[in-house]
Amino acid sequence: MLDAFIGSVFVALILIGTVAICYIIMLKLLLPKTKADYYIFLPQNKNSVDVRNLEYGPRLKLNLMGDDCHGKIVVLDCGISNEEKENLLEICKESNGIYLVQKEYLKDYFDGRI
């Protein structure tokens, strides 16, 4: 009975180790060697809901991936209300990497960056 228990614990440890090694190898293979800047566009209009969570969700994912200095979130203003615009501007001031750009000025925003 004790031998079967020790054997099953040993097999479980081997399986966990194998899965961990496969995960590390896949992570090393899939991550790019050099990191380039990239942009995530979030179009917002007057029908958009839950403005704060919509912007903090991608920022949290960027932080978890370690790309917080390379990834930029651009919120595209497609006719949001003044109250939502003030909330978005407050979010932009609080966090680095989230920008509010009006639809008309999108080309001007990227002319100097690309």
N, C-alpha and C positions, 0 to 999 in steps of 0.2 A: 504494500500500500504506500509506504513512504517512498519507495523507488519510483513508483508511477507518478507521485506528486512532484518529486524532484525532477523527473524527466519532463513532465509537462511544463514546469517553470523554466527549465533549460530551453525547451523548444520555443516557448513564448518569448524569451529573451533574444533568441536567435532571430525570430521573425521580426521583432521590434527593431533590432539592430540592422537587419537587411532593409527594412522599409526606410529607416533613417538614412542609411547610406545611399539608397536609390534617390531619396528626396534631395540630398545634398548634391549628388551628381547631376540630377536634372536641373536643380537651381543654378549650378555653375554653368551648365550648357545653355540654358535659356536666357540668362542675363547677358546683356551686351557688354562688350569689353570697355567701350567708351560711351559715355552718356552725353546725349545731345539735348538741347532745350526742346521742349514740345509744349503744345497748348491744348487745353481741353475747353471746348466751347459749350456754354450752357445758354441757349436762347430763352429769354424770359419775356412773356407777354402778360396782358392783364388777366388771363385765365390761369396763370401759373399759381400753384399753391405751395405753401410751406417753404418760403424763400430761404430761411436760415439753414434748414437741413439739406436743402438742395446744394448749397455751396460748401457746407462743412463735410458732406459725405465724400466728395472727390478729394478734398484736402486731407481728410483722414486716411484715405487710401494711398495718397502720395506719400504721406509720412510713414505709413507702414511699409511701403516698398523702399523707402530711403531716397526717394526722388523729390523731396520737398524743395531742393534748390534748383532742380532742372525742370520740373513741371509747373506750368502756369495755368491758372484757371481764368478764362475770359468769359464774363457774363455779358451776353449780348442783349442790350435793351431794345426790345421790339414793342414798346408802348406800355410800360408798367406804370402803375400809379405813383404819385409823389411819395406816399407813405412807404411803399415797398422800395422805392429808389433811395430814400433816407436810410432804411434798414440795410440795404446793400452797400451804401457808402460807409456805414458804420462797420460792416463786416470787412470791407476793403481796408479801412484804417486799422482794424484790430489785427488782421493777418497779412502776412507778406505773401504775395503770389496770387491774389485774387484781384481782378481788375474789372471794372464796370465800363463798358464801351457802348456808345450808342450805335445803332445800325448804320447810320449815315457816315460815321467816322471810323468804321472798321478798316477800310483801306488805308486811311491816314495813319492809324495806329500801327499797322504792320509795315508801312513803307520804310521806316528807319530800322526795323528789327530783322527783316529777312534779307 
